[in-house]
Amino acid sequence: MATAAVRELCRLAAARHGLRTLRAAASHQNVASRKVLTKAGFAPAGPADPAHLGGKAGTWYQRDLMLEPRL
């Protein structure tokens, strides 16, 4: 259900708001969020500042909304 919600958010971001790219961060410990992001077509884009993740180490993920999603 979470993956479907993220995919729909991506669709709306492109269709209604004209966005071309979305970014999200997930801590290394949050396996579920990392799986949702990758299943929704996001790819790792580099380390996230722990200040953005409650002091935890993590990764930024990015999705180009102009490309077909990876399933």
VEXDOGU-833781 format. One record per residue: x, y, z of N, C-alpha, C in turn; residue in one letter. Coordinates in steps of 0.05 Angstrom, whole numbers, plus 5000, padded with zeros to 4 digits. Example, Ala and Ser with C-alpha at 12.3 -4.5 7.8 and 13.67 -1.06 7.14 Angstrom:
BEGIN
526448865156524649105156526449345156a;525749555142527349795143525850015157s;
END
This chain:
BEGIN
501649765000500050005000501750255000m;503950255015505750495016506950544989a;507750334975509050374949507050494929t;504550404930502550514912502050804919a;502050884944501651164952503951334942a;506451234943508751394934508651414904v;507851204890507651224861505551424852r;503251434867501151624861502151904866e;503551944888504752204894506552304871l;508152124861509952184838508352264814c;506252114808504452174785503252454788r;502252514812500952774816503053004815l;505352954826507453164826508153244797a;508253044779508853104751506453224737a;504153094739501753174724500553444733a;500353484759498953724769500853954774r;503353894781505154104790507554144771h;507753974751509854004732512653944742g;512853804765515553744775516853534758l;519453544757521053354740522553154757r;523153234782524753064800523653074828t;523752854842523052844870525352714885l;525852814910527852704927526652624954r;527752424966526852334992529252225007a;529252245033531452135049530351915067a;531951715072531251495090533751415106a;533451365131535751285147536550995140s;538950935145539950665139538450455155h;537550525178536050335195533150285186q;532150465170529350445161529050285135n;529250025138529249845115526649865100v;524449885114521849895100521650135082a;522450375091522350615075524150595051s;526550485055528350455032527250265011r;525850055020524649865000522350004985k;520750154999518550304986519550494965v;521650644972522750834953523850694928l;525350474932526550344909524350214892t;522350094905520149974889518550184874k;518550424884517050644871518750784850a;521150684844522750794823524950994831g;525351034857527451204867530151054867f;532251204862534951084862536651234883a;538451104896540251234915541751464901p;541951694914543151924901545452044919a;546051924941548252014957547452024987g;549452085003548952085032547152315041p;545452265060543752465072544952575097a;544752825102545752955126544152845150d;545452745171543952645194541952855205p;542453115201540653315211537953295197a;537853185173535253145159533752895168h;535152725183533952465191534052425221l;533652625236533552595265536152505277g;538352585265541052505275542052235266g;540552105248541351845239542651855211k;544551685206545751675179543751555159a;543951655135542051555115542851625086g;541051585068541451625040539251795028t;540051975009538052104993537351924969w;534851924962533851774939532651984920y;532851924894531752114874530351964852q;528252084842526751974820526352184799r;527052124774526552294751523652234742d;521952424745519152384738518552374709l;520552444693520152444664520752174652m;521751984668522351714659520051534668l;519751314654517851104662518750984689e;516850944707517650824733518650534730p;520550464747521450184748519550034766r;518749804758516849644773518249404786l;
END
